[in-house]
Amino acid sequence: MWDSSNLSLSAHEQKELAKRITSFLSQYTYLSESYIIEFFTEDLWHKLPVSWQSVLQHLSYYQIAELLLDAGHGHRRSFRRSQTRPDAQAKPEEFQENQNQSSLLAHAFRKHVKPKKQHEIRKLGTLVKKLCEQTECNRVVDVGSGQGHLTRFLSFGLGLSVTAIEADPALVAMATKFDGQLLCALDKERRKKKKFATEPSSSQACPRHVAGWVDPKASWEVFMQQLGIDPADAEDSFAPCKKRLWSPEHTADAAVLEGDVQRDMVLTSLHACGDLSPTLLRHFVKCPHIRAITSVSCCYMKLTTKEQPAPPGVLRPPNTSKLDPEPRVRDFGYPMSMHVRGLPGHQLSYKAREGACHAMEDYVVRLREESALLRTHCYRAALEVVITNSRPDLRRAGIQTLKKAHLLTFNEYAHLGLARVGLPPSLLLDKGRLDAMLAQQGRVVVFFSLALLLAPVVETLVLLDRIIYLQENGLHSQLVPLFDPNFSPRNFVLVAQKTPE
């Protein structure tokens, strides 16, 4: 169906890979569960094997990139993220003419959209369109639609009937506003050119926006009700398909079947946060009206687990008692599959899952260029010593990103950081102790690189768990490295479809 990174693995091999990964990761928890800001306070360097220390501390930044992180050497325990080396151009070819505008996306869909998102909506939108053609399904539901950039491309650009659901009402209002602006731009262009050649038609129906939070505890029937569909009225989605009335422009009228209105749909989500991706996969498995799904995930640290059912940073859901008076038993975001759940050492800590969100490609470029950005981890680790010496209760305090921190002296950096946690700048260490820590910047970079080396392995286990979950429910799926990882770090899309009986 698609070019993917796991086509060569059978179902049995996927399960064996998950088993090997859990065994492998269990040997290196001192890396995956360590916080780099605690490099000095927890003496992380000496957690490494002594034989490693003697070799690694003498590596140059370029050698760290080449010997540890270069994807060209292959990552046998993780899915291949791309065919290119991590020192490839920072942006795909579509941005060579203009660093901020994709040459492959119509201008009407680039307004308000950053280059990274332009790349993503074009690639994912094209894939969703192909999936719709394969399933003979013209209705798409875009979950977690945000400001509606993907929604508009699917609807106005590709002629699909789209319902977008987003939890934040402010983003829904913004999406509706942008829809109107796009229509005005298209109408103006049509009057100017009198007719379109490759531009979309503004005569078709606008996407429908729904403000609603997708509750992980709610059933698929409740999800359908949120979309304005009564599950009780829907006919069997896998009955033989009737002839479809396609218009030449593939407008919203294409969603109409002879004698019936199509209720089947393709589910899509671009960088669904935390439990949203597992929730949509469960709806896909259980709901007979969802014919296919494309799932692009992010924020693995916000996944719920048995050990951590309420991860930090996950917002409390709104009151959904009216929608779902009898919520089903809670399913955690990880693991989803019975197979992975039964593997010794399958547990992934918050820190391990957070680490899986880091991009190796960008860091490799920094190493090869010996970028000043490399000093920021050492700065933060030294600042942690300053903070915890005075206030142990402020361990791992959230300093957040300090603008252009790499261009500051440590004292300048510390003054800003201490202010963030309400501490005076007079807390600085004596110069000798501070200089001794800052001199270990190379060790900090090595340790962070080793932890970063595990990031794609942890991500692979999370994604394998989802593939195996679908397997256990009789559904085949494929993992496609759809986006350029140098440009869009969370670049995998999980693709699956149901075959009509």
C-alpha positions as CSV (number, residue, x, y, z in Angstrom):
1,M,0.0,0.0,0.0
2,W,2.6,2.6,1.1
3,D,6.4,2.7,1.2
4,S,7.1,2.1,4.9
5,S,9.9,1.4,7.3
6,N,8.5,-1.9,8.7
7,L,7.4,-3.7,5.6
8,S,10.2,-6.2,6.0
9,L,9.0,-7.3,9.5
10,S,6.4,-10.0,9.9
11,A,4.0,-10.0,12.8
12,H,6.2,-12.4,14.6
13,E,9.3,-10.4,14.0
14,Q,7.6,-7.2,15.3
15,K,6.8,-9.0,18.5
16,E,10.3,-10.3,18.8
17,L,11.7,-6.8,18.1
18,A,9.5,-5.4,21.0
19,K,10.9,-8.1,23.2
20,R,14.5,-7.3,22.3
21,I,13.9,-3.6,22.8
22,T,12.5,-4.0,26.3
23,S,15.5,-6.1,27.2
24,F,17.9,-3.6,25.7
25,L,16.4,-0.6,27.4
26,S,16.3,-2.2,30.8
27,Q,20.1,-2.3,30.7
28,Y,20.4,1.5,30.2
29,T,17.8,3.0,32.5
30,Y,20.6,5.1,34.1
31,L,20.7,6.9,30.7
32,S,17.1,7.0,29.7
33,E,15.8,8.1,33.1
34,S,18.5,10.6,33.9
35,Y,17.9,14.4,33.7
36,I,20.8,16.2,32.1
37,I,20.2,19.2,34.4
38,E,21.3,16.9,37.2
39,F,24.6,16.1,35.6
40,F,26.5,17.6,38.6
41,T,24.0,17.1,41.4
42,E,23.6,13.4,40.7
43,D,27.2,12.9,39.4
44,L,25.9,11.3,36.2
45,W,29.3,11.0,34.5
46,H,30.3,8.3,37.0
47,K,27.2,6.3,36.4
48,L,28.8,5.3,33.1
49,P,31.0,2.2,33.0
50,V,34.6,3.1,33.8
51,S,35.8,1.8,30.4
52,W,33.4,4.1,28.7
53,Q,34.5,7.2,30.6
54,S,38.2,6.8,29.6
55,V,37.3,6.7,25.9
56,L,34.3,9.1,25.6
57,Q,35.8,12.0,27.5
58,H,38.4,12.5,24.8
59,L,36.0,12.6,21.8
60,S,35.7,15.8,19.9
61,Y,32.2,17.0,19.0
62,Y,32.6,15.9,15.5
63,Q,33.6,12.4,16.6
64,I,30.6,12.3,18.9
65,A,28.4,13.0,15.9
66,E,30.1,10.5,13.7
67,L,30.6,7.6,16.1
68,L,27.5,7.9,18.3
69,L,24.7,9.6,16.5
70,D,25.2,9.4,12.8
71,A,22.1,7.6,11.4
72,G,24.2,6.5,8.4
73,H,25.6,3.8,10.6
74,G,22.1,2.5,11.2
75,H,19.9,2.0,14.3
76,R,19.1,-1.7,14.3
77,R,16.8,-1.4,17.3
78,S,14.7,1.4,15.8
79,F,12.7,2.1,12.6
80,R,14.6,3.9,9.9
81,R,13.5,7.6,10.0
82,S,14.7,8.5,6.5
83,Q,17.1,7.6,3.7
84,T,19.2,10.8,4.3
85,R,22.1,11.5,6.6
86,P,21.5,13.8,9.5
87,D,23.8,16.5,8.0
88,A,21.4,16.8,5.0
89,Q,20.0,20.2,4.1
90,A,18.0,21.7,6.9
91,K,14.9,22.1,4.7
92,P,13.4,20.0,2.0
93,E,13.8,20.9,-1.7
94,E,10.4,22.5,-1.8
95,F,11.9,25.4,0.2
96,Q,15.0,26.0,-1.8
97,E,13.4,28.9,-3.7
98,N,12.0,30.5,-0.6
99,Q,13.0,29.4,2.9
100,N,9.5,30.2,4.2
101,Q,7.3,29.1,1.3
102,S,6.8,25.6,-0.1
103,S,7.0,25.6,-3.8
104,L,4.7,22.5,-3.9
105,L,1.8,24.0,-1.8
106,A,-0.6,26.5,-3.4
107,H,-0.2,30.0,-2.1
108,A,-3.7,30.1,-0.6
109,F,-2.7,27.4,1.9
110,R,0.5,29.0,3.1
111,K,-0.9,32.1,4.8
112,H,-0.5,31.9,8.6
113,V,1.4,28.6,8.2
114,K,5.0,28.1,9.2
115,P,7.3,26.2,6.8
116,K,7.4,23.0,8.9
117,K,3.6,22.9,9.0
118,Q,3.4,23.6,5.2
119,H,5.6,20.5,4.6
120,E,3.5,18.4,7.0
121,I,0.0,19.3,5.7
122,R,1.1,18.8,2.1
123,K,2.6,15.4,2.7
124,L,-0.1,14.1,5.1
125,G,-3.0,15.6,3.1
126,T,-1.8,13.8,0.0
127,L,-1.5,10.5,1.9
128,V,-5.1,11.0,3.3
129,K,-6.4,11.7,-0.1
130,K,-4.9,8.4,-1.5
131,L,-6.3,6.5,1.5
132,C,-9.7,8.0,0.8
133,E,-9.5,6.8,-2.8
134,Q,-8.5,3.3,-1.7
135,T,-11.4,3.0,0.8
136,E,-13.8,4.9,-1.5
137,C,-14.5,7.1,1.4
138,N,-14.8,10.9,1.0
139,R,-15.5,11.9,4.6
140,V,-12.5,12.8,6.7
141,V,-12.4,13.7,10.4
142,D,-9.4,15.8,11.5
143,V,-8.9,15.3,15.3
144,G,-7.0,17.9,17.3
145,S,-7.3,20.2,14.3
146,G,-5.9,23.4,16.0
147,Q,-6.1,26.4,13.6
148,G,-7.4,24.2,10.8
149,H,-4.4,24.3,8.5
150,L,-4.6,20.6,7.6
151,T,-8.4,20.8,7.5
152,R,-8.4,23.6,4.9
153,F,-5.9,21.7,2.7
154,L,-8.0,18.5,2.8
155,S,-11.2,20.4,2.2
156,F,-10.5,23.3,-0.2
157,G,-7.3,21.8,-1.7
158,L,-8.2,18.2,-2.1
159,G,-12.0,18.3,-2.3
160,L,-12.7,16.1,0.7
161,S,-15.7,16.5,3.1
162,V,-14.0,17.4,6.4
163,T,-15.2,17.6,10.0
164,A,-12.6,19.1,12.3
165,I,-12.8,18.6,16.1
166,E,-10.6,20.7,18.5
167,A,-10.8,21.0,22.3
168,D,-9.8,24.7,22.4
169,P,-12.7,27.0,21.4
170,A,-10.3,29.8,20.7
171,L,-8.5,27.7,18.1
172,V,-11.9,26.7,16.6
173,A,-12.8,30.4,16.2
174,M,-9.4,31.1,14.7
175,A,-9.8,28.2,12.2
176,T,-13.2,29.5,11.2
177,K,-11.8,33.0,10.7
178,F,-8.9,31.6,8.5
179,D,-11.5,29.6,6.5
180,G,-13.2,32.9,5.6
181,Q,-9.9,34.5,4.7
182,L,-9.1,31.6,2.4
183,L,-12.4,31.8,0.7
184,C,-12.0,35.5,0.1
185,A,-8.5,34.9,-1.3
186,L,-9.8,32.2,-3.6
187,D,-12.6,34.3,-4.9
188,K,-10.3,37.2,-5.5
189,E,-7.9,34.9,-7.4
190,R,-10.8,33.5,-9.4
191,R,-12.0,36.9,-10.5
192,K,-8.5,37.8,-11.4
193,K,-7.8,34.7,-13.5
194,K,-11.5,34.1,-14.4
195,K,-10.9,30.4,-14.0
196,F,-8.5,28.0,-12.2
197,A,-6.1,25.6,-13.6
198,T,-4.7,23.9,-10.5
199,E,-6.1,26.1,-7.8
200,P,-9.0,24.8,-5.6
201,S,-12.6,25.9,-6.1
202,S,-14.2,28.0,-3.5
203,S,-17.7,26.9,-4.5
204,Q,-17.5,23.7,-2.4
205,A,-18.7,23.4,1.2
206,C,-16.5,24.7,4.0
207,P,-15.1,22.3,6.5
208,R,-17.3,21.8,9.6
209,H,-15.6,22.8,12.9
210,V,-16.6,21.2,16.2
211,A,-15.4,22.4,19.6
212,G,-15.0,19.3,21.7
213,W,-12.6,17.4,23.9
214,V,-12.1,13.7,22.9
215,D,-12.3,11.9,26.2
216,P,-10.0,8.8,26.4
217,K,-12.6,7.2,28.7
218,A,-15.5,7.7,26.4
219,S,-16.8,5.1,23.9
220,W,-16.7,5.4,20.2
221,E,-20.4,6.0,20.2
222,V,-19.9,9.2,22.2
223,F,-17.1,10.2,19.8
224,M,-19.6,9.9,16.9
225,Q,-22.2,11.9,18.8
226,Q,-19.6,14.7,19.2
227,L,-19.2,14.7,15.5
228,G,-22.9,15.1,15.1
229,I,-23.5,11.5,13.9
230,D,-26.0,9.3,15.6
231,P,-24.5,5.8,15.6
232,A,-28.0,4.2,15.8
233,D,-29.0,5.7,12.5
234,A,-25.9,4.5,10.6
235,E,-26.2,1.4,8.4
236,D,-23.5,-1.3,8.3
237,S,-20.4,0.4,7.1
238,F,-19.1,-2.8,5.5
239,A,-22.1,-3.4,3.3
240,P,-21.3,-3.5,-0.4
241,C,-20.4,0.0,-1.5
242,K,-22.9,1.7,-3.8
243,K,-21.9,3.6,-6.8
244,R,-20.4,7.0,-5.9
245,L,-21.3,10.2,-7.7
246,W,-17.9,11.8,-8.3
247,S,-17.9,15.4,-9.6
248,P,-15.0,16.4,-11.8
249,E,-13.7,18.8,-9.2
250,H,-14.1,16.2,-6.3
251,T,-16.3,18.7,-4.4
252,A,-18.2,18.0,-1.2
253,D,-21.0,16.6,-3.4
254,A,-18.8,13.5,-3.9
255,A,-19.7,12.4,-0.4
256,V,-23.2,11.5,-1.6
257,L,-24.0,8.0,-2.6
258,E,-26.9,6.9,-4.8
259,G,-29.8,6.5,-2.4
260,D,-27.9,7.2,0.8
261,V,-25.5,9.6,2.5
262,Q,-22.1,8.1,3.3
263,R,-21.4,7.8,7.0
264,D,-18.0,6.0,6.8
265,M,-15.0,8.1,7.4
266,V,-11.2,8.3,7.4
267,L,-9.7,9.5,10.7
268,T,-6.6,11.6,10.7
269,S,-4.6,13.6,13.3
270,L,-1.4,15.6,12.9
271,H,0.8,15.4,16.0
272,A,-1.9,14.2,18.4
273,C,-0.7,14.9,22.0
274,G,-0.4,12.2,24.6
275,D,-3.3,9.8,24.9
276,L,-5.2,11.3,21.9
277,S,-3.4,9.0,19.5
278,P,-4.1,5.7,21.4
279,T,-7.7,6.9,21.9
280,L,-8.2,7.3,18.1
281,L,-6.6,3.9,17.4
282,R,-9.1,2.3,19.9
283,H,-12.0,4.1,18.2
284,F,-10.7,2.9,14.8
285,V,-10.7,-0.7,16.1
286,K,-14.1,-0.6,17.6
287,C,-16.1,1.8,15.5
288,P,-17.5,0.2,12.3
289,H,-17.8,3.5,10.6
290,I,-14.1,4.4,10.7
291,R,-12.6,2.8,7.6
292,A,-9.0,4.0,7.8
293,I,-6.7,6.1,10.0
294,T,-3.5,8.0,9.7
295,S,-1.9,8.8,13.1
296,V,1.0,11.1,13.7
297,S,1.9,11.4,17.4
298,C,3.8,13.7,19.7
299,C,4.4,14.3,23.4
300,Y,4.9,10.7,24.4
301,M,5.7,11.9,28.0
302,K,2.0,12.8,28.3
303,L,0.9,9.2,27.7
304,T,-0.9,7.7,30.7
305,T,0.6,4.5,32.2
306,K,-0.4,2.2,35.0
307,E,2.6,3.6,37.0
308,Q,1.7,7.2,36.2
309,P,-2.0,7.6,35.4
310,A,-1.7,11.4,35.6
311,P,1.5,12.6,33.9
312,P,2.7,16.2,34.5
313,G,1.5,18.7,32.0
314,V,-1.8,16.9,31.1
315,L,-4.7,19.3,31.5
316,R,-7.8,18.2,33.4
317,P,-10.6,17.3,31.1
318,P,-13.8,19.3,31.1
319,N,-17.0,17.8,32.6
320,T,-18.1,15.2,30.1
321,S,-20.7,13.5,32.3
322,K,-23.6,14.6,30.0
323,L,-21.9,13.0,27.0
324,D,-20.8,9.8,28.7
325,P,-22.9,9.0,31.9
326,E,-21.2,5.5,32.1
327,P,-17.6,5.8,31.0
328,R,-15.9,2.5,30.3
329,V,-12.9,1.1,32.2
330,R,-9.8,3.3,31.8
331,D,-7.3,2.2,29.1
332,F,-3.9,3.6,29.4
333,G,-2.0,5.3,26.6
334,Y,1.0,2.9,27.0
335,P,1.1,0.0,26.6
336,M,-1.9,-0.7,24.4
337,S,-1.1,-4.3,23.3
338,M,-1.4,-7.4,25.5
339,H,2.0,-8.6,24.1
340,V,4.0,-5.6,25.2
341,R,2.1,-5.4,28.5
342,G,3.3,-8.9,29.2
343,L,7.0,-8.3,28.5
344,P,9.4,-8.0,31.5
345,G,10.8,-4.5,31.7
346,H,8.3,-2.9,29.2
347,Q,7.6,0.0,31.6
348,L,8.8,3.4,30.2
349,S,9.3,6.2,32.7
350,Y,8.1,9.8,32.1
351,K,11.7,10.8,31.5
352,A,12.3,8.0,28.9
353,R,9.1,9.0,27.1
354,E,10.1,12.6,27.2
355,G,13.5,11.8,25.8
356,A,11.8,10.0,22.8
357,C,10.5,13.4,21.7
358,H,14.0,14.8,21.2
359,A,15.4,15.2,17.7
360,M,18.7,13.6,17.0
361,E,19.2,15.1,13.5
362,D,19.3,18.7,14.8
363,Y,21.8,17.8,17.5
364,V,24.1,16.1,15.1
365,V,24.3,19.3,13.0
366,R,25.2,21.3,16.2
367,L,27.9,18.8,17.0
368,R,29.5,19.0,13.5
369,E,29.4,22.7,13.6
370,E,30.7,22.9,17.2
371,S,27.8,25.2,17.8
372,A,27.7,27.5,20.8
373,L,24.3,26.1,21.5
374,L,26.0,23.0,23.0
375,R,26.9,24.9,26.1
376,T,23.3,25.4,27.3
377,H,23.0,22.0,28.9
378,C,26.2,22.6,30.9
379,Y,24.9,26.0,31.9
380,R,21.6,24.6,33.2
381,A,23.3,21.7,35.0
382,A,25.6,24.2,36.8
383,L,22.6,26.4,37.6
384,E,20.9,23.3,39.2
385,V,23.8,23.1,41.7
386,V,23.3,26.8,42.5
387,I,19.5,26.4,43.0
388,T,19.5,23.1,45.0
389,N,22.3,24.3,47.3
390,S,20.0,27.0,48.5
391,R,16.6,25.5,47.9
392,P,16.5,21.6,47.7
393,D,12.7,21.8,47.2
394,L,13.3,23.6,43.9
395,R,14.9,20.5,42.4
396,R,14.3,20.4,38.6
397,A,12.6,23.8,38.7
398,G,11.1,24.8,35.4
399,I,13.4,27.6,34.1
400,Q,12.0,27.2,30.6
401,T,14.1,28.4,27.6
402,L,16.1,31.5,28.1
403,K,16.4,33.5,24.8
404,K,19.9,33.3,23.2
405,A,21.3,31.6,26.3
406,H,24.3,30.3,24.4
407,L,25.4,33.9,23.8
408,L,25.4,34.8,27.5
409,T,28.1,34.4,30.1
410,F,27.2,31.9,32.8
411,N,26.7,34.8,35.3
412,E,24.3,36.5,32.9
413,Y,22.5,33.2,32.3
414,A,22.3,32.5,36.0
415,H,20.9,35.9,36.9
416,L,18.0,35.3,34.5
417,G,17.5,31.8,35.5
418,L,17.5,32.5,39.3
419,A,14.9,35.3,38.7
420,R,12.6,32.7,37.1
421,V,12.5,30.7,40.3
422,G,12.4,33.7,42.6
423,L,16.0,33.5,43.9
424,P,18.5,36.4,44.2
425,P,21.6,36.5,41.9
426,S,23.9,36.6,45.0
427,L,23.6,32.8,45.2
428,L,26.3,32.2,42.6
429,L,29.1,29.7,43.4
430,D,32.7,30.6,44.0
431,K,34.6,31.0,40.8
432,G,36.9,27.9,41.3
433,R,34.0,25.5,41.7
434,L,32.0,27.1,38.9
435,D,35.0,27.0,36.5
436,A,35.5,23.3,37.4
437,M,31.9,22.5,36.3
438,L,31.9,24.6,33.2
439,A,35.2,22.8,32.1
440,Q,33.2,19.6,31.9
441,Q,31.0,20.8,29.1
442,G,32.4,18.0,26.9
443,R,31.3,15.3,29.3
444,V,27.9,16.9,29.5
445,V,27.6,16.8,25.7
446,V,28.7,13.1,25.6
447,F,26.2,12.0,28.3
448,F,23.4,13.9,26.6
449,S,24.3,12.3,23.3
450,L,24.3,8.8,24.8
451,A,20.8,9.5,26.2
452,L,19.7,10.9,22.8
453,L,20.9,7.7,21.2
454,L,18.1,5.9,23.0
455,A,15.4,8.3,21.9
456,P,14.5,6.5,18.6
457,V,14.6,3.2,20.4
458,V,12.0,4.3,23.0
459,E,9.9,5.8,20.2
460,T,10.1,2.6,18.3
461,L,8.8,0.6,21.3
462,V,5.8,3.0,21.7
463,L,4.9,2.7,18.0
464,L,5.5,-1.1,17.9
465,D,3.1,-1.4,20.8
466,R,0.4,0.3,18.7
467,I,1.1,-1.8,15.6
468,I,0.9,-5.0,17.7
469,Y,-2.3,-3.7,19.3
470,L,-3.9,-3.4,15.8
471,Q,-2.5,-6.8,15.0
472,E,-4.1,-8.3,18.0
473,N,-7.4,-6.9,16.8
474,G,-7.0,-8.4,13.3
475,L,-5.9,-5.2,11.6
476,H,-2.7,-4.7,9.5
477,S,-0.9,-1.4,9.7
478,Q,2.2,0.2,8.3
479,L,4.6,2.8,9.7
480,V,5.7,5.5,7.1
481,P,8.5,8.0,7.7
482,L,6.4,10.6,5.9
483,F,8.1,13.9,6.8
484,D,11.7,15.0,6.5
485,P,13.2,14.3,10.0
486,N,15.7,17.1,9.6
487,F,12.6,19.4,9.3
488,S,9.9,17.6,11.3
489,P,11.3,15.4,14.0
490,R,8.1,13.5,14.8
491,N,7.9,12.2,11.3
492,F,6.3,8.8,11.5
493,V,2.7,8.2,10.4
494,L,0.9,5.0,11.4
495,V,-1.4,4.0,8.5
496,A,-4.2,1.4,8.7
497,Q,-7.4,0.6,6.9
498,K,-10.2,-2.0,7.2
499,T,-11.0,-4.3,4.3
500,P,-14.7,-4.6,3.5
501,E,-16.0,-8.2,3.9
